[in-house]
Amino acid sequence: MHSRRALLYMPGDNWKMITKSVTLGVDSICMDMEDGAAVNKKAEARETIVKALQELDFGASEKLARINSIGSGWEQADIDAVLPHHPDGIVIPKVESFEQVEWASKIIEAAELKYGWPINSVRVLIGVETAKGILNLKEIASHPRLDAIIFGGEDFAASIGATRTKDAVELLYARQAVIVACAANDLQPIDIVTIDYKDVESLRAESEFGARLGFMGKQIIHPAQVEPVQTAFTPSDEAIAYAKRIVETFEASQKEGKGAYSLDGKMIDMPLLKNAQKVLERAKA
């Protein structure tokens, strides 16, 4: 699992955009057969993604393929086309049940056995973007092949009849539900898309807020969004230095037999130590 996922969607049928994406240094490139490909372009998207997996050097970027939702009628052909070319992961949108993850997991495991790949070398990332998906998170998030849960804000708002606002207050409950389910199952939560990709200030603010909530990455729809998102989800030098001080002083205070102690006028105890260790883990990765 990447320690941070700035996840860039590329329309699966757009060869020019996919070839550009591998030059951007983004954490994850998600070549899309779902919303990013028109109904009459689904077959072309499959062929283009296969060509990309065969021919392009993705460098350090994770290569993902998003299939159409289960029940759409396209999902089987999508996964059958791209899987033999070993993407790093399959993204399943609009997941509402554990069984839908299991459907993909069985197909992937069969491919791993057939081609002699290590088991679990193809991960599953899922989109949760409906009321039913949020309600079933407890079961869904327990699936052993899962790596990350991507929260789809626009679809979720539509599914509950909410009006999308700039401060996204209508999504807060669901965003936190995704974070909690991920934290409980050691998965990575990935936050909403900032639709207005030209508004860099809004993107920065939304990314920083998402990082404060506990998200470990964000969906991106335009190359200009890569840098602000990667910056927001990477601990700053100040945060790293402070986390190091907490870890060092905590060890010293434990040796002296103290539980909680004061650092810069703040009480430091076990939860703050754990938080500091997470910051350092993220920085190291």
C-alpha positions in Angstrom: 0.0 0.0 0.0 1.3 3.5 -0.8 1.5 5.6 2.3 -0.3 8.4 0.5 -2.5 8.1 -2.6 -3.0 11.1 -4.8 -5.2 9.1 -7.2 -5.5 10.6 -10.7 -8.3 9.4 -13.0 -7.6 9.1 -16.7 -10.3 8.4 -19.3 -9.5 4.8 -20.3 -10.0 5.5 -24.0 -7.7 8.6 -24.1 -4.2 7.3 -25.0 -2.8 10.8 -25.2 -3.9 11.6 -21.6 -2.7 8.2 -20.2 0.8 8.7 -21.8 1.0 12.2 -20.2 -0.1 10.8 -16.8 3.0 8.6 -16.5 5.2 11.7 -16.6 3.5 13.5 -13.7 5.0 11.7 -10.7 1.5 11.0 -9.3 1.1 8.2 -6.6 -1.6 6.3 -8.5 -3.0 6.4 -12.0 -6.5 5.1 -12.4 -7.4 4.3 -16.0 -11.1 4.4 -16.1 -13.7 2.3 -17.9 -16.6 3.6 -15.8 -17.6 7.3 -15.7 -14.6 8.4 -17.7 -15.6 6.4 -20.7 -18.8 7.0 -22.7 -21.2 4.1 -23.3 -20.0 3.8 -26.9 -16.3 3.9 -25.9 -16.3 1.1 -23.3 -14.6 -1.5 -25.6 -12.1 1.1 -26.8 -11.3 2.0 -23.2 -10.5 -1.7 -22.4 -8.2 -2.0 -25.5 -6.4 1.3 -24.6 -5.8 0.3 -21.0 -4.5 -3.1 -22.1 -2.1 -1.3 -24.5 -1.0 1.0 -21.7 -0.3 -1.9 -19.3 1.7 -3.6 -22.0 3.7 -0.7 -23.4 4.0 2.1 -20.9 6.6 2.5 -18.1 4.6 3.8 -15.1 7.7 4.4 -13.1 6.9 4.7 -9.4 3.2 5.4 -10.1 0.8 2.7 -9.1 -1.2 1.5 -12.1 -4.9 0.9 -11.5 -7.9 0.0 -13.7 -11.4 1.0 -12.8 -14.1 -1.4 -14.0 -17.8 -0.6 -14.4 -20.0 -1.2 -11.4 -21.2 -4.7 -10.6 -24.6 -5.2 -12.2 -23.9 -2.7 -15.0 -23.4 -5.6 -17.5 -19.9 -4.4 -18.4 -17.9 -5.5 -15.3 -17.0 -9.0 -16.4 -15.7 -8.0 -19.8 -13.8 -5.1 -18.1 -12.0 -7.3 -15.5 -11.4 -10.1 -18.0 -9.7 -7.7 -20.5 -7.3 -5.9 -18.1 -6.4 -8.5 -15.4 -4.1 -10.7 -17.5 -1.8 -7.7 -17.9 -1.3 -7.4 -14.2 -2.4 -4.0 -13.1 -1.3 -3.2 -9.5 -5.0 -3.0 -8.5 -8.6 -3.1 -9.7 -10.9 -0.3 -8.6 -14.6 -1.3 -8.2 -17.0 1.7 -8.1 -20.3 2.0 -6.3 -19.7 -1.0 -3.9 -22.7 -1.8 -1.6 -21.9 -5.2 -0.3 -19.1 -7.6 0.9 -20.2 -10.0 -1.9 -19.3 -7.6 -4.6 -15.7 -7.4 -3.3 -15.7 -11.2 -3.0 -16.8 -11.5 -6.7 -13.7 -9.6 -7.8 -11.4 -11.2 -5.3 -12.2 -14.7 -6.6 -11.5 -13.7 -10.2 -8.3 -12.0 -9.2 -7.1 -15.0 -7.1 -7.8 -17.4 -10.0 -5.6 -15.1 -12.3 -2.8 -15.0 -9.7 -2.8 -18.8 -9.5 -3.0 -19.2 -13.3 -0.2 -16.8 -14.0 2.0 -17.7 -11.0 1.8 -14.3 -9.5 2.1 -13.9 -5.7 -1.3 -14.1 -4.0 -2.6 -10.6 -3.1 -0.2 -9.0 -5.7 -3.3 -7.4 -7.3 -5.1 -5.3 -4.7 -8.7 -4.1 -4.7 -9.7 -0.5 -4.1 -13.4 0.2 -3.9 -15.6 3.3 -4.3 -18.3 3.7 -1.7 -20.7 6.3 -2.9 -24.2 5.4 -1.9 -26.3 5.4 1.2 -26.4 1.6 1.1 -22.6 1.4 0.7 -22.1 3.7 3.8 -24.5 1.6 5.9 -22.8 -1.7 4.9 -19.2 -0.4 5.5 -18.6 -2.6 8.6 -19.0 -5.8 6.5 -17.5 -4.4 3.3 -14.3 -3.0 5.0 -13.5 -6.4 6.5 -12.6 -8.0 3.2 -9.0 -9.3 3.3 -8.1 -8.2 -0.2 -9.0 -4.6 0.2 -6.4 -1.9 0.2 -8.3 1.4 0.2 -11.8 2.9 0.2 -12.5 5.8 -2.1 -15.4 8.0 -1.1 -17.5 9.4 -3.9 -19.0 12.6 -2.7 -21.0 13.6 -5.8 -22.7 10.2 -6.1 -23.3 10.0 -2.4 -25.0 13.4 -2.2 -27.3 12.4 -5.1 -28.1 9.1 -3.4 -29.4 10.8 -0.3 -30.9 13.8 -2.0 -28.4 16.3 -0.5 -27.4 19.6 -2.2 -23.6 19.7 -2.7 -22.0 22.8 -1.1 -18.5 24.2 -1.2 -17.8 23.4 2.5 -19.2 19.8 2.0 -20.9 19.8 5.4 -23.5 17.5 3.9 -20.8 14.8 3.4 -19.2 15.0 6.8 -20.9 12.0 8.4 -20.2 9.7 5.4 -16.6 10.9 5.1 -16.0 10.1 8.7 -17.7 6.8 8.4 -15.3 5.8 5.6 -12.3 7.0 7.7 -13.5 5.0 10.8 -14.1 1.8 8.7 -10.6 2.1 7.2 -8.9 2.8 10.5 -10.6 -0.3 12.0 -9.4 -2.5 9.2 -6.0 -1.0 8.4 -7.1 0.4 5.0 -6.4 3.7 3.3 -9.3 6.2 3.1 -9.2 8.4 -0.1 -11.2 11.6 -0.1 -13.6 13.3 -2.5 -12.8 15.0 -5.8 -12.6 18.8 -5.9 -14.7 19.3 -9.1 -13.6 22.9 -9.9 -10.1 21.9 -10.8 -9.1 25.5 -11.7 -9.8 26.8 -8.2 -6.4 25.8 -6.6 -7.1 27.6 -3.3 -10.3 25.6 -2.7 -8.4 22.4 -3.6 -5.7 23.2 -1.0 -8.2 24.0 1.7 -10.3 20.9 1.0 -7.2 18.7 0.8 -5.9 20.0 4.1 -9.2 19.6 5.8 -9.4 16.0 4.5 -5.9 15.3 5.8 -6.9 16.7 9.2 -10.0 14.4 9.2 -7.8 11.4 8.7 -7.9 10.8 5.0 -4.6 9.5 3.5 -5.2 10.6 -0.1 -7.5 12.3 -2.5 -9.0 11.7 -5.9 -7.7 14.0 -8.7 -9.2 14.8 -12.1 -6.6 17.2 -13.6 -2.8 17.3 -13.6 -2.8 20.8 -12.0 -4.3 19.1 -8.9 -1.4 16.7 -8.3 1.0 19.0 -6.5 -1.5 20.7 -4.1 -2.9 17.2 -3.1 0.5 15.6 -2.6 1.6 18.5 -0.5 -1.5 18.4 1.7 -1.1 14.7 2.4 2.6 14.8 3.2 3.6 15.8 6.7 5.3 19.2 6.9 8.9 19.6 8.2 7.4 21.2 11.4 5.0 18.3 11.9 7.8 15.8 11.5 10.1 17.7 13.9 7.4 17.9 16.5 6.5 14.2 16.2 10.1 13.3 16.7 10.3 15.4 19.8 7.2 13.7 21.2 8.6 10.2 20.5 12.0 11.1 22.1 10.5 12.8 25.2 7.9 10.1 25.7 10.6 7.4 25.9 12.6 9.6 28.4 9.5 10.2 30.6 8.6 6.5 30.6 12.1 5.7 31.9 11.5 8.1 34.7 8.3 6.3 35.5 6.0 9.1 34.4 2.8 8.5 32.5 1.6 11.8 31.1 3.9 14.8 31.0 4.0 18.3 29.6 5.8 19.4 26.4 5.5 23.1 25.2 2.6 23.6 27.6 0.6 20.6 26.2 -0.1 17.4 28.0 1.4 14.4 26.2 0.1 10.9 26.7 -0.3 7.6 24.8 -2.8 8.7 22.1 -0.6 11.7 21.2 2.4 9.3 21.0 0.5 7.0 18.6 -0.4 10.0 16.4 3.2 11.2 16.4 4.3 7.7 15.3 1.8 7.7 12.4 3.1 11.1 11.3 6.7 9.7 11.2 5.5 6.5 9.4 3.9 8.6 6.7 6.9 10.9 6.4 9.2 7.9 6.1 7.1 6.3 3.3 
